[in-house]
Amino acid sequence: MKCLLFLIILGSGIISYALDAERILQDALIKSASADFAAEIINPFTEESIQIIILPRTEKWKFYRQTTPDGVNLRLDMYDDSNSIQVSYIQNNSGTYGTDNDAWNAKVLNVPYLWFPELTHAAIMPEEWRQCKFEVNEAEFNGRKCYEVTAKYQYDEASVAQSDPLFSYYKNEYLKKRTFIKRFMIDKETELILSRRHYNKDGEQIFICEFANVDFETKLSDSLFKTPDDIKYTFWDWKGFASKKLETMWLYPDTPKYNFSRIYKVIGGVIAGFAAVLGIIIFAKWRKKQN
């Protein structure tokens, strides 16, 4: 009887511990999505990926996040080896911009770096949440006391294969890229996420974003997120802005230097003219046969 009572108490404790892990993570995801802070980010991208990630590579990133009634403002400063800001990207409610020490200011339409740190609090979908087992432990991260919450996806290969007849063809690729474990470091004091790592089924790390030297207390100046002055150009993405190649830019706020609508009209006119000539030839041959 005592043994049974002990098992019941132990079991209820384990269930409570798992529920605490879920609650801690749920609260952290919500609070992190509305947090204001400044932090350093160690560039997580490898040297091999430099051509598809950033031109040129920088080791130190300083990230700023500010919530406003109009939305979230973001800023990312990238430093060179001498610890000087090399380039900054800014996002506010009017758009996304790049500035190179104020020597080059432009609108940049696609800057993944700015929303990359936002992935630390990306939501876990309800269907995935239901298939996860949660664990929580106490830990320390960059000198701060934290909860280490782990969400482990319960993978059932038979069910996946049954629901998807093509699964056997891309199984290896699926298992390599699919996240099965998500590990969060959550600051005990602020309940904000300081680190998020993802791992595949073999335990290989496939995603990491971590904050260091986080400042939650200093009020961020609105000037950090101000649209740079003298915006003359627009770039499609960060590569174009980093390289400053003329063929990758167009004047701002004018339309792109290539007027694609006019080109489409010209092409359409050529096709219509060709069709008309072809119709006349066919009609002439038909009349000739009739005669």
Sequence and secondary structure as in RCSB ss.txt:
>XXXX:A:sequence
MKCLLFLIILGSGIISYALDAERILQDALIKSASADFAAEIINPFTEESIQIIILPRTEKWKFYRQTTPDGVNLR
LDMYDDSNSIQVSYIQNNSGTYGTDNDAWNAKVLNVPYLWFPELTHAAIMPEEWRQCKFEVNEAEFNGRKCYEVT
AKYQYDEASVAQSDPLFSYYKNEYLKKRTFIKRFMIDKETELILSRRHYNKDGEQIFICEFANVDFETKLSDSLF
KTPDDIKYTFWDWKGFASKKLETMWLYPDTPKYNFSRIYKVIGGVIAGFAAVLGIIIFAKWRKKQN
>XXXX:A:secstr
 HHHHHHHHHHHHHHHHHHHHHHHHHHHHHHHTT  EEEEEE  S GGGHHHH SS  SEEEEEEEEETTEEEEE
EEEE TTS EEEEEEEETTEEEEEETTTEEEEEEE HHHHTGGGGG    HHHHHTEEEEEEEEEETTEEEEEEE
EEE   HHHHHHH TTGGGSHHHHHHHS  EEEEEEETTT  EEEEEEE TTS EEEEEEEEEEESSS   GGGG
   S   EEEEEHHHHHHT GGGEEESSS  SS HHHHHHHHHHHHHHHHHHHHHHHHHHHHHHH 
